[in-house]
Structure formats: structure tokens, C-alpha cells
Amino acid sequence: MRPDFQPAVYIMTNRKDGVIYTGVTSNLIARAWQHRQKQSGFSARYRCDKLVWFELHGDMYSAIDREKQIKAGSRIALIEAENSEWRDLYPELTGSSG
């Protein structure tokens, strides 16, 4: 497996209890950075630039299945269970200050 290939499901938001974007990617750091830079239409329009939840997977099939499951359920409850303050997890993920 490539070193930059790590399937993940993630949730981005613009603020606590705000707009939520759920996605799947093979490179979470790069994808979250794209959201932060507003490089997608959705991110630019709704300012979903805070990574508030993610889950790593062993393969893309399980990540895609999990994304579908999450989209069918309560994303707010999922975030609240692991990140009740809705902290931006990107700095922790990258080991940077933002």
C-alpha cells in the first residue's frame, strides 16, 4: 500500500451545529487541507473547513460502506460522542498549529 493511501471517512463543518459535510478519502490530510483552502464548491459555499470527526479504515470498500451508514444516521450524535466541543481536529492530525 502507498504511504499516502489510508482510507478514511470524515466529517467537516463550518461551526458547532452548523452545516455538515461527510466524505470518504484515501488521503485525509490532503482532503481536509482542500476543504480548508475552500477548493471544492461545497467547502467554498458553506465554509466547511473544520475537521470534527474521522475514522480510518483498512480498505476503501469498508470506508465507503461506513460513509453510507453514517449518512443514514445521526452525524451530530457521532460527533458529540467523540468530540463534544466540536474542536477542529486538523491541527492534531497534522501535528501543526493550524
Buried (B, 14 or more C-beta within 10 A) or exposed (E): EEEEEBBBBBBBBBEBEEEBBBBBBBBBBEBBBBBBEBEBEBBEEBBBBBBBBBBEBEEBEEBBBBBEEBEEEEBBEBBBEEBEEBEBBBEEBBEEEE
